């Protein structure tokens, strides 16, 4: 028997101060849904502006979006909204939660722990390159801005095309001090590689509930050439890189996660299906410095382990990463 994936819906929390670009990012993700059913949850419809050409119908607290996606307002009751969207038929395959500009994303993440069938995929904070440090120093909102940054797995820097290179270098140095747990990624004209933001697009096709591991196919995302997108866009191939490896023998999960979370490696996202030395099997997902490991049902020794790692090309040390994983039994492919 082959192991099966738990039927958990990944939820990505998107935070950031007012005007940082959260809604722009969500609209881009909806346009790149590629047939995936996405539910977007927002505090209030007045806080979000879904692109008009994406909207198919609008009700009091629900917007139907092209491609089977929906946008739902949750007001002060996130759990109720989650219950409603999960009960939809068909159910969403992914949930995006946009926090208000003054909300702390980890508070949302803690709420998700109370909800069965949902797991926190990542906390993403969008930041305006030009105004971030000014807001962080503001006597009224500075504590909120700094708290948002410290709670992020990924910090996305927007409007970098309007900033001087030296200013961006200085900002990244400052972010490394105030938010050392986060990986900082620059957006080019508001664009970002989707696989960096959303798990289940990293390395493997997203498995449906109870689909066997044996049927999961490696994605065109990972290639020896380092391109990470099936569509060979200039943005993806020039700014991002990946490494795909296989393990013919069981591994120690803690050794793998130690490599992935080493800041020197520059890993932004990773996903692996790995057999452990005690005979169990694990789903390993990393975002920023945070790693989630989940035991797989019905472990088997028949399927070799596999791991896909992606990051910003200028930050991902592919050679060092390849060498360290090879010492743990990894092979390219």
C-alpha positions in Angstrom: 0.0 0.0 0.0 1.2 3.5 -0.7 0.8 6.4 1.7 -1.9 9.0 1.2 -1.9 12.7 1.8 -4.1 14.1 4.6 -6.9 16.2 3.2 -5.6 19.6 4.5 -6.2 22.8 2.7 -3.1 25.1 2.7 -3.9 28.7 3.9 -1.5 31.5 3.1 -1.7 34.6 5.2 -0.9 37.9 3.4 -0.2 40.9 5.7 1.4 44.3 5.5 0.7 47.8 6.4 -1.9 50.0 4.5 -0.9 50.6 0.9 1.8 48.0 0.8 0.4 46.2 -2.2 -1.5 43.2 -0.7 -4.5 43.5 -3.0 -2.3 43.8 -6.1 -0.5 40.6 -5.1 -3.8 38.8 -4.6 -5.2 39.8 -7.9 -2.0 38.5 -9.6 -2.3 35.2 -7.8 -6.0 34.9 -8.9 -5.0 35.6 -12.5 -2.4 32.8 -12.2 -4.7 30.3 -10.5 -4.2 27.9 -13.4 -7.5 26.0 -12.7 -6.9 25.9 -8.9 -9.9 26.8 -6.8 -8.8 29.6 -4.5 -10.9 31.1 -1.7 -9.8 34.6 -0.7 -10.9 35.8 2.8 -10.8 39.5 3.7 -11.9 41.5 6.7 -14.3 43.6 4.7 -15.0 44.0 1.0 -14.3 47.7 1.3 -10.7 46.8 2.0 -10.1 44.9 -1.2 -10.5 45.7 -4.8 -10.7 42.5 -6.9 -10.1 43.3 -10.6 -13.5 43.9 -12.1 -12.9 41.5 -15.1 -12.4 38.6 -12.7 -15.8 39.0 -11.0 -18.6 36.8 -12.2 -21.2 37.5 -9.6 -21.5 39.4 -6.3 -23.6 38.7 -3.2 -23.8 40.4 0.1 -20.6 38.7 1.6 -19.4 36.6 -1.3 -17.8 37.4 -4.7 -17.7 34.6 -7.3 -14.5 34.9 -9.4 -13.6 33.4 -12.7 -12.1 29.9 -12.6 -14.0 28.6 -9.6 -12.4 31.0 -7.1 -14.3 33.0 -4.5 -13.8 36.0 -2.2 -15.5 35.9 1.2 -15.8 38.7 3.8 -15.3 37.4 7.4 -15.7 40.6 9.4 -14.8 39.6 13.0 -15.5 35.9 12.7 -12.8 34.2 10.7 -13.7 30.7 11.9 -17.3 31.1 10.6 -16.0 32.2 7.2 -13.5 29.3 7.1 -16.3 26.8 7.9 -18.5 28.2 5.2 -15.8 28.2 2.4 -14.6 24.7 3.4 -18.2 23.4 3.1 -18.5 24.7 -0.4 -18.9 22.1 -3.2 -16.5 21.8 -4.7 -14.3 22.8 -1.8 -11.4 25.3 -2.4 -8.0 23.8 -2.9 -6.2 26.8 -1.4 -7.1 29.7 0.9 -5.6 33.2 0.9 -6.3 35.4 3.9 -5.6 39.1 3.5 -5.2 40.7 6.9 -6.1 44.3 7.6 -3.3 46.8 7.4 -2.9 47.0 11.2 -3.5 43.3 12.0 -0.7 40.9 13.2 -0.6 37.9 10.9 0.4 35.4 13.6 -2.9 36.1 15.3 -4.6 34.8 12.2 -2.2 31.8 12.2 -3.2 31.0 15.8 -6.8 31.1 14.8 -6.2 28.6 12.0 -4.9 26.0 14.6 -8.5 25.9 15.8 -9.8 24.9 12.4 -9.8 21.2 11.3 -8.9 20.6 7.7 -6.8 23.7 7.3 -3.1 24.2 7.7 -1.0 27.4 7.7 1.2 27.3 4.6 3.1 30.6 5.0 2.9 34.1 6.5 3.8 36.6 3.8 4.2 40.3 4.6 4.2 42.8 1.7 6.3 46.0 2.2 6.6 49.2 0.3 10.4 49.6 -0.3 10.1 53.4 -0.4 8.2 54.0 2.9 8.9 50.9 5.0 11.7 52.3 7.3 9.8 55.6 7.7 6.7 53.7 8.8 8.7 51.5 11.1 10.1 54.6 12.9 6.7 56.2 13.2 5.8 56.7 16.9 2.2 55.6 16.3 2.4 52.7 13.8 6.0 51.7 14.1 5.4 48.9 16.6 2.8 47.4 14.4 4.9 47.5 11.3 7.9 45.9 13.1 5.7 43.2 14.6 4.3 42.3 11.2 7.9 42.0 9.8 9.0 39.8 12.8 6.0 37.5 12.2 6.7 36.9 8.5 8.2 33.9 6.8 8.6 35.8 3.6 8.9 39.6 3.2 8.1 40.8 -0.3 9.6 44.2 -1.2 7.4 46.1 -3.7 8.1 49.1 -5.8 11.8 48.2 -6.0 11.9 49.6 -9.5 11.4 53.1 -7.9 14.2 52.8 -5.4 18.0 53.3 -5.9 20.1 50.1 -5.7 22.0 51.4 -2.7 18.8 52.1 -0.8 17.6 48.5 -1.5 20.9 47.1 -0.2 20.5 49.2 3.0 16.9 48.1 3.4 17.8 44.4 3.1 20.6 44.9 5.7 18.1 46.5 8.1 15.5 43.8 7.5 18.1 41.1 8.3 18.4 42.7 11.7 14.8 43.4 12.6 13.3 40.2 10.9 16.1 37.6 10.8 13.6 34.7 10.6 12.3 35.9 7.2 13.5 35.5 3.7 13.4 38.8 1.9 12.4 38.8 -1.8 12.2 41.7 -4.2 9.2 42.0 -6.5 9.9 43.2 -10.0 7.2 45.7 -11.1 4.8 43.9 -8.7 5.5 40.5 -10.1 6.8 37.5 -8.2 7.2 33.8 -9.0 4.1 32.0 -7.8 6.0 28.9 -6.6 7.9 31.0 -4.1 4.6 32.1 -2.4 2.5 29.0 -2.5 3.4 25.5 -1.4 2.1 22.5 -3.3 3.4 24.3 -6.4 7.0 23.6 -5.3 8.3 20.6 -7.1 5.2 18.4 -7.3 1.7 18.7 -8.6 -0.7 19.4 -5.7 -2.0 16.0 -4.6 -5.7 15.6 -4.2 -7.0 14.2 -1.0 -6.0 10.5 -0.7 -4.1 10.5 -4.0 -1.3 8.0 -3.6 2.3 9.1 -3.5 3.2 6.7 -6.3 1.1 8.7 -8.7 2.6 12.1 -7.8 4.6 13.3 -10.8 7.6 15.6 -10.6 6.7 19.0 -11.9 8.4 20.8 -14.7 9.1 23.3 -12.0 12.4 21.6 -11.1 15.1 21.1 -13.8 18.8 20.7 -13.8 19.1 24.0 -15.6 17.6 25.9 -12.6 14.5 27.2 -14.2 11.5 27.0 -11.9 8.5 27.7 -14.0 6.9 25.4 -16.6 6.5 28.5 -18.7 10.0 29.7 -19.4 9.2 33.3 -18.6 12.1 35.8 -18.5 11.2 36.7 -14.9 11.4 33.1 -13.6 14.6 32.0 -15.4 16.6 35.1 -14.6 15.6 35.9 -11.0 15.0 32.4 -9.5 16.7 29.1 -9.3 16.0 25.6 -8.1 17.6 22.3 -7.2 15.9 19.0 -7.5 17.4 15.8 -5.9 16.4 12.3 -5.1 17.3 10.0 -2.2 17.6 6.3 -2.9 18.1 5.5 0.8 16.3 6.7 4.0 17.5 9.9 5.6 17.5 11.6 8.9 14.8 14.3 8.7 16.6 16.6 11.2 19.7 16.6 9.0 17.7 17.6 6.0 15.9 20.4 7.8 19.2 21.7 9.3 20.5 22.2 5.7 17.4 23.8 4.5 17.2 26.4 7.3 20.8 27.4 7.2 20.7 31.1 6.2 23.9 30.6 4.2 22.0 28.4 1.7 19.5 31.1 0.8 16.5 28.7 0.5 13.1 30.4 0.2 11.0 27.4 -0.4 11.4 23.6 -0.2 9.2 20.6 -0.4 10.2 17.0 0.1 8.7 13.5 0.4 11.3 11.6 2.4 11.7 8.2 3.9 13.2 8.3 7.4 15.8 5.9 8.9 13.1 4.5 11.2 11.0 3.3 8.3 8.4 6.2 8.4 7.7 8.6 5.6 7.5 12.4 5.9 6.2 15.4 4.0 8.7 18.2 4.6 7.7 21.8 3.6 9.9 24.9 4.3 9.1 28.5 3.9 11.6 31.1 5.1 13.3 29.7 8.2 10.2 27.7 9.2 9.9 24.0 8.5 6.8 21.9 8.8 7.1 18.1 8.9 4.1 15.8 8.7 4.1 12.0 9.0 2.6 10.2 6.0 0.0 7.4 6.3 0.9 3.8 5.6 4.7 4.2 5.2 6.4 2.3 2.4 10.0 1.7 1.4 9.2 1.4 -2.3 9.2 5.1 -3.3 12.6 7.0 -3.2 12.7 10.3 -1.4 12.7 13.5 -3.3 13.3 17.1 -2.5 12.9 20.4 -4.5 14.4 23.6 -3.3 13.9 27.1 -4.8 15.2 30.6 -4.1 16.2 33.9 -5.5 19.1 33.1 -7.9 21.3 35.7 -6.4 20.8 34.2 -2.9 20.4 30.5 -3.4 23.9 28.8 -3.1 23.1 25.9 -5.4 26.7 24.5 -5.4 27.0 24.5 -1.6 23.4 23.1 -1.2 24.1 20.4 -3.7 27.3 19.4 -1.9 25.7 19.2 1.5 22.7 17.3 0.3 25.0 14.9 -1.6 26.8 14.1 1.7 23.4 13.0 3.0 22.8 10.7 0.0 21.1 13.0 -2.5 21.4 12.6 -6.2 20.5 15.1 -8.9 17.3 14.4 -10.8 
